[in-house]
Amino acid sequence: MRRADLIHKVEKRKKALNITIENLAKLSHLGVRTVNRFFSRRGC
């Protein structure tokens, strides 16, 4: 699988599940700033 195909697959799945940073923060019992920091450090 090419990188572009993988990115497309992940974006499609994210839309299907309707996952946002806010939803992820609520599910993980963390703040939105914490989740944003995590993703920015990971290069996502």
N, C-alpha and C positions, 0 to 999 in steps of 0.2 A: 504494500500500500504506500502510495506516495504521500509526502507531507501535506500537500494541498488536499488530498482526499481525506486524510485524517482530520484536518482542521474543519473541513466541511461537515464531516460526520459528527464531530463534537458540537459544532454550532447548531446543527439540526436537532440533536438530542437535547441540548440546553433549551431550545425553543419548545420542544415537545413537552418537557417536564416543567417549563416555566420557572426555572431557577434563576434567582437574582442574588446579588450580594446581600440584600436585606434578608431574603429567605434563608440563605445559608447562615447568616449571623444568628438568626432566631433558632435555627435547628441545632447549631453548635453551642448555643448559650454564650456567644461572644458578642462584642460590640462590632458595629459596622466598620469603625476605624481599624480595629484589630484585623478583621478579615481583609480589608483593603491593603493594609501593610503586608500581610502574609503574601498576597498575590503579587504585590509590587516587588517584593524581595525575590520571589520565585521567578520573575520575568514573564508572568502570564499576561 
